[in-house]
Amino acid sequence: MEQITAPSGQVIELRQVFHETGARLLRVIIRDGVKYFTVELDAATAHEWGTRMRDWASDNAQDR
């Protein structure tokens, strides 16, 4: 779906995947060189995480 490069060099990938049950999930992959972390979120969890990230970004926008 999308790829974001963070200022520190990590690459964040967002992909839609389908669970074996047919549920749509958002897979978030964070790569840092050869290391990586993957998490799969349902829509409700992705929405909550996104809201909290947006709130934090709004509160800290002056740091940009």
MDTraj code that builds the backbone (N, CA, C; nanometers):
import mdtraj as md
import numpy as np

residues = "MET GLU GLN ILE THR ALA PRO SER GLY GLN VAL ILE GLU LEU ARG GLN VAL PHE HIS GLU THR GLY ALA ARG LEU LEU ARG VAL ILE ILE ARG ASP GLY VAL LYS TYR PHE THR VAL GLU LEU ASP ALA ALA THR ALA HIS GLU TRP GLY THR ARG MET ARG ASP TRP ALA SER ASP ASN ALA GLN ASP ARG".split()
xyz = np.array([
    [0.0821, -0.1182, 0.0000],
    [0.0000, 0.0000, 0.0000],
    [0.0871, 0.1255, 0.0000],
    [0.1601, 0.1471, 0.1103],
    [0.2388, 0.2688, 0.1225],
    [0.3689, 0.2404, 0.1949],
    [0.4641, 0.3311, 0.1744],
    [0.5933, 0.3215, 0.2414],
    [0.6336, 0.4612, 0.2873],
    [0.6843, 0.4700, 0.4100],
    [0.7273, 0.5962, 0.4695],
    [0.8707, 0.5768, 0.5170],
    [0.9556, 0.6765, 0.4928],
    [1.0914, 0.6718, 0.5465],
    [1.1008, 0.7730, 0.6595],
    [1.1358, 0.7250, 0.7774],
    [1.1489, 0.8109, 0.8956],
    [1.2818, 0.8861, 0.8904],
    [1.2912, 0.9998, 0.9588],
    [1.4160, 1.0767, 0.9592],
    [1.5369, 0.9960, 1.0070],
    [1.5140, 0.8978, 1.0930],
    [1.6239, 0.8161, 1.1447],
    [1.6622, 0.7020, 1.0514],
    [1.5929, 0.6925, 0.9359],
    [1.6288, 0.5929, 0.8356],
    [1.5422, 0.4679, 0.8339],
    [1.4605, 0.4466, 0.9353],
    [1.3723, 0.3295, 0.9320],
    [1.2714, 0.3461, 0.8188],
    [1.2351, 0.2336, 0.7615],
    [1.1336, 0.2320, 0.6568],
    [1.0096, 0.1649, 0.7146],
    [0.8962, 0.2334, 0.7031],
    [0.7701, 0.1834, 0.7560],
    [0.6814, 0.1486, 0.6376],
    [0.6414, 0.0234, 0.6285],
    [0.5544, -0.0213, 0.5200],
    [0.4167, -0.0526, 0.5758],
    [0.3146, -0.0113, 0.5021],
    [0.1759, -0.0400, 0.5371],
    [0.1160, -0.1244, 0.4259],
    [0.0632, -0.2396, 0.4615],
    [0.0063, -0.3305, 0.3609],
    [-0.1272, -0.3841, 0.4102],
    [-0.2198, -0.3997, 0.3188],
    [-0.3444, -0.4688, 0.3530],
    [-0.3237, -0.6170, 0.3268],
    [-0.3579, -0.6986, 0.4239],
    [-0.3468, -0.8439, 0.4095],
    [-0.4786, -0.9062, 0.4525],
    [-0.4978, -1.0300, 0.4138],
    [-0.6184, -1.1030, 0.4506],
    [-0.5803, -1.2193, 0.5403],
    [-0.6419, -1.2244, 0.6563],
    [-0.6215, -1.3353, 0.7496],
    [-0.6879, -1.4588, 0.6909],
    [-0.6479, -1.5756, 0.7363],
    [-0.7062, -1.7003, 0.6851],
    [-0.8568, -1.7079, 0.7073],
    [-0.9090, -1.6297, 0.8031],
    [-1.0538, -1.6255, 0.8271],
    [-1.1253, -1.5336, 0.7285],
    [-1.0470, -1.4605, 0.6483],
    [-1.1052, -1.3657, 0.5534],
    [-1.1054, -1.2229, 0.6025],
    [-1.0666, -1.2016, 0.7277],
    [-1.0631, -1.0665, 0.7829],
    [-0.9527, -0.9844, 0.7180],
    [-0.9830, -0.8578, 0.6888],
    [-0.8820, -0.7661, 0.6357],
    [-0.8039, -0.7072, 0.7522],
    [-0.6726, -0.7050, 0.7388],
    [-0.5851, -0.6517, 0.8428],
    [-0.4872, -0.5536, 0.7807],
    [-0.4364, -0.4638, 0.8637],
    [-0.3304, -0.3740, 0.8226],
    [-0.2004, -0.4299, 0.8784],
    [-0.1078, -0.4625, 0.7903],
    [0.0233, -0.5110, 0.8338],
    [0.1180, -0.3918, 0.8332],
    [0.1798, -0.3679, 0.9481],
    [0.2779, -0.2610, 0.9621],
    [0.4139, -0.3278, 0.9787],
    [0.5057, -0.2957, 0.8878],
    [0.6406, -0.3512, 0.8929],
    [0.7368, -0.2343, 0.9110],
    [0.8166, -0.2396, 1.0161],
    [0.9169, -0.1366, 1.0404],
    [1.0532, -0.2017, 1.0204],
    [1.1276, -0.1501, 0.9225],
    [1.2598, -0.2047, 0.8898],
    [1.3680, -0.1061, 0.9326],
    [1.4692, -0.1606, 0.9958],
    [1.5850, -0.0815, 1.0365],
    [1.7085, -0.1616, 0.9977],
    [1.7568, -0.1361, 0.8788],
    [1.8672, -0.2174, 0.8279],
    [1.8191, -0.3594, 0.8038],
    [1.8852, -0.4560, 0.8666],
    [1.8452, -0.5958, 0.8502],
    [1.7411, -0.6393, 0.9533],
    [1.7178, -0.5557, 1.0540],
    [1.6176, -0.5878, 1.1563],
    [1.4810, -0.5375, 1.1113],
    [1.3765, -0.6094, 1.1523],
    [1.2419, -0.5626, 1.1224],
    [1.1437, -0.6108, 1.2268],
    [1.0324, -0.5390, 1.2354],
    [0.9245, -0.5700, 1.3295],
    [0.7945, -0.5652, 1.2508],
    [0.7093, -0.6639, 1.2712],
    [0.5816, -0.6708, 1.2006],
    [0.4679, -0.6831, 1.3005],
    [0.3598, -0.6091, 1.2743],
    [0.2385, -0.6216, 1.3548],
    [0.1199, -0.6149, 1.2592],
    [0.0166, -0.6932, 1.2871],
    [-0.1055, -0.6914, 1.2066],
    [-0.2197, -0.6414, 1.2930],
    [-0.2929, -0.5425, 1.2409],
    [-0.3971, -0.4757, 1.3173],
    [-0.5317, -0.4894, 1.2483],
    [-0.6356, -0.5089, 1.3280],
    [-0.7706, -0.5017, 1.2735],
    [-0.8076, -0.3541, 1.2592],
    [-0.9195, -0.3258, 1.1949],
    [-0.9579, -0.1878, 1.1655],
    [-0.9757, -0.1050, 1.2931],
    [-1.0372, -0.1616, 1.3958],
    [-1.0608, -0.0864, 1.5194],
    [-0.9295, -0.0495, 1.5874],
    [-0.8356, -0.1428, 1.5932],
    [-0.7062, -0.1162, 1.6558],
    [-0.6262, -0.0167, 1.5735],
    [-0.6281, -0.0311, 1.4413],
    [-0.5581, 0.0638, 1.3541],
    [-0.6160, 0.2041, 1.3715],
    [-0.7471, 0.2138, 1.3838],
    [-0.8113, 0.3441, 1.4032],
    [-0.7669, 0.4070, 1.5352],
    [-0.7670, 0.3285, 1.6428],
    [-0.7255, 0.3816, 1.7729],
    [-0.5788, 0.4240, 1.7702],
    [-0.4934, 0.3413, 1.7123],
    [-0.3509, 0.3732, 1.7039],
    [-0.3312, 0.5001, 1.6205],
    [-0.3999, 0.5067, 1.5076],
    [-0.3899, 0.6236, 1.4220],
    [-0.4365, 0.7503, 1.4912],
    [-0.5444, 0.7412, 1.5665],
    [-0.5950, 0.8573, 1.6405],
    [-0.4928, 0.9039, 1.7430],
    [-0.4358, 0.8110, 1.8157],
    [-0.3362, 0.8477, 1.9170],
    [-0.2108, 0.9065, 1.8539],
    [-0.1687, 0.8529, 1.7394],
    [-0.0524, 0.9080, 1.6700],
    [-0.0827, 1.0485, 1.6177],
    [-0.2024, 1.0678, 1.5626],
    [-0.2415, 1.2001, 1.5125],
    [-0.2455, 1.3006, 1.6272],
    [-0.3028, 1.2607, 1.7410],
    [-0.3087, 1.3494, 1.8570],
    [-0.1683, 1.3876, 1.9035],
    [-0.0790, 1.2900, 1.9118],
    [0.0583, 1.3175, 1.9538],
    [0.1252, 1.4128, 1.8548],
    [0.1081, 1.3870, 1.7247],
    [0.1692, 1.4724, 1.6231],
    [0.1159, 1.6146, 1.6324],
    [-0.0132, 1.6302, 1.6563],
    [-0.0720, 1.7634, 1.6715],
    [-0.0167, 1.8354, 1.7924],
    [-0.0008, 1.7617, 1.9017],
    [0.0512, 1.8214, 2.0246],
    [0.1984, 1.8590, 2.0128],
    [0.2700, 1.7956, 1.9211],
    [0.4142, 1.8177, 1.9090],
    [0.4536, 1.8794, 1.7757],
    [0.3590, 1.9386, 1.7051],
    [0.3846, 1.9945, 1.5727],
    [0.4905, 2.1034, 1.5749],
    [0.5045, 2.1748, 1.6852],
    [0.6037, 2.2819, 1.6915],
    [0.7457, 2.2290, 1.6842],
    [0.7663, 2.0985, 1.7068],
    [0.9001, 2.0400, 1.7040],
    [0.9488, 2.0101, 1.5625],
    [0.8643, 2.0271, 1.4621],
    [0.9027, 1.9926, 1.3246],
    [1.0052, 2.0860, 1.2701],
])
top = md.Topology()
chain = top.add_chain()
for i, resn in enumerate(residues, 1):
    res = top.add_residue(resn, chain, resSeq=i)
    for name in ("N", "CA", "C"):
        top.add_atom(name, md.element.get_by_symbol(name[0]), res)
traj = md.Trajectory(xyz[None], top)
